[in-house]
Amino acid sequence: MFRTSAVRSLRTPRRTAFAVAAVSAVGAVLHENGVEQERLPIYAAPTPELVLLDTPSILETRIGEVRREVKKAYQGAHTQVQGVVSRWIGVEEAVESRIKSFRDPTEPVTPGLLYMGISTLTGSILARSRSLPTRIILPPTLFIAAFVHFLPKTASNVGDYAEELEDRYIPKFGEKRRIGVAHSRMGWERAKEGVATGQESFGKGVQGVVDKVQEVTGLKLGDALGRSREIKEEAKEVVRVAKEDLKEVIDSKDDESK
């Protein structure tokens, strides 16, 4: 019995040595094959961080799309409105500069505009009890006539610009209008020449009658007629001087107001 236990005690170390050698051999083989053994950590593994993803709902996504579309449409409309406003400002500046270019610095504007307004108002009053065509035509006719009379240089600048627009947009009409104006001027000059000739003939006839009356009666009608002509010329001169004085007073008042 003692022998059996001794034999077992001798076998146990051998088995342990064989086990250790086998484990070492297996570890060497695994290390050579590139497989490393998983080693247990010394400390506890950290808790993994939780990442929450904010996923919008379908309704939120749709609302965002609608909002972006509305914003885009608003920006487009705002850009168009700004473009229209910019173009309108450009038109206003062009019109303002054009109107300023019409004015002649040597002409007083205030009294001329006042006379034009008075002429137009007078035409409206005179045509109030007349027919409809007269009420429509007379006030603007007097306005244009007063404009040409009191502000001739400004009216000439406006006319030149009107002719420029006419040649640019309706050249055929402008050509016909100029031909008509030329014929009208020729007719007017002929009428003036005819009136002047008639006045001269009438004056010669009157002078012949006066000479015959003087021969028959002995009265000096020629001297009386000459004196009446002199009085008439003096009256015209007085009226002309009064107009010039009135114009100078109006110009001085206009300069003081400026």
TASULKA-V771114 format. One record per residue. N is the residue number from 1. SS is DSSP state (~ for helix, > for strand, _ for the rest). NEAR is the number of other C-alpha atoms within 10 Angstrom. Layout:
N;SS;NEAR, N;SS;NEAR
This chain:
1;_;6, 2;~;6, 3;~;8, 4;~;9, 5;~;10, 6;~;10, 7;~;11, 8;~;11, 9;~;11, 10;~;11, 11;~;12, 12;~;11, 13;~;11, 14;~;12, 15;~;11, 16;~;11, 17;~;12, 18;~;12, 19;~;12, 20;~;12, 21;~;12, 22;~;12, 23;~;12, 24;~;12, 25;~;12, 26;~;12, 27;~;15, 28;~;11, 29;~;12, 30;~;13, 31;~;12, 32;~;10, 33;_;9, 34;_;8, 35;_;10, 36;_;10, 37;_;9, 38;_;6, 39;_;6, 40;_;7, 41;_;7, 42;_;6, 43;_;6, 44;_;7, 45;_;7, 46;_;6, 47;_;6, 48;_;6, 49;_;6, 50;_;6, 51;_;6, 52;_;6, 53;_;6, 54;_;6, 55;_;8, 56;_;9, 57;_;8, 58;~;9, 59;~;9, 60;~;11, 61;~;12, 62;~;12, 63;~;11, 64;~;12, 65;~;12, 66;~;12, 67;~;12, 68;~;12, 69;~;12, 70;~;12, 71;~;12, 72;~;12, 73;~;12, 74;~;12, 75;~;12, 76;~;12, 77;~;12, 78;~;12, 79;~;12, 80;~;12, 81;~;12, 82;~;12, 83;~;12, 84;~;12, 85;~;12, 86;~;12, 87;~;12, 88;~;12, 89;~;12, 90;~;12, 91;~;12, 92;~;12, 93;~;12, 94;~;12, 95;~;12, 96;~;11, 97;~;11, 98;~;13, 99;~;12, 100;~;11, 101;~;13, 102;~;17, 103;_;18, 104;_;16, 105;_;11, 106;_;8, 107;_;15, 108;_;16, 109;~;16, 110;~;12, 111;~;17, 112;~;18, 113;~;16, 114;~;13, 115;~;17, 116;~;22, 117;~;17, 118;~;15, 119;~;21, 120;~;21, 121;~;16, 122;~;16, 123;~;21, 124;~;20, 125;~;14, 126;~;14, 127;_;18, 128;_;13, 129;_;10, 130;_;12, 131;_;9, 132;~;10, 133;~;9, 134;~;15, 135;~;17, 136;~;15, 137;~;13, 138;~;17, 139;~;21, 140;~;16, 141;~;14, 142;~;20, 143;~;21, 144;~;14, 145;~;17, 146;~;22, 147;~;21, 148;~;16, 149;~;14, 150;~;19, 151;_;21, 152;~;16, 153;~;18, 154;~;20, 155;~;20, 156;~;16, 157;~;16, 158;~;17, 159;~;13, 160;~;13, 161;~;14, 162;~;13, 163;~;16, 164;~;14, 165;~;13, 166;~;16, 167;~;14, 168;~;10, 169;~;11, 170;_;12, 171;~;14, 172;~;10, 173;~;12, 174;~;18, 175;~;13, 176;~;11, 177;~;13, 178;~;12, 179;~;12, 180;~;12, 181;~;12, 182;~;12, 183;~;12, 184;~;12, 185;~;12, 186;~;12, 187;~;12, 188;~;12, 189;~;12, 190;~;12, 191;~;12, 192;~;12, 193;~;12, 194;~;12, 195;~;12, 196;~;12, 197;~;12, 198;~;12, 199;~;12, 200;~;12, 201;~;12, 202;~;12, 203;~;12, 204;~;12, 205;~;12, 206;~;12, 207;~;15, 208;~;12, 209;~;12, 210;~;17, 211;~;17, 212;~;12, 213;~;15, 214;~;14, 215;~;11, 216;~;9, 217;~;10, 218;_;10, 219;_;13, 220;_;13, 221;~;15, 222;~;14, 223;~;10, 224;~;11, 225;~;13, 226;~;11, 227;~;12, 228;~;12, 229;~;12, 230;~;12, 231;~;12, 232;~;12, 233;~;12, 234;~;12, 235;~;12, 236;~;12, 237;~;12, 238;~;12, 239;~;12, 240;~;12, 241;~;12, 242;~;12, 243;~;12, 244;~;12, 245;~;12, 246;~;12, 247;~;13, 248;~;12, 249;~;12, 250;~;15, 251;~;17, 252;~;12, 253;~;12, 254;~;14, 255;~;10, 256;~;8, 257;~;7, 258;_;6
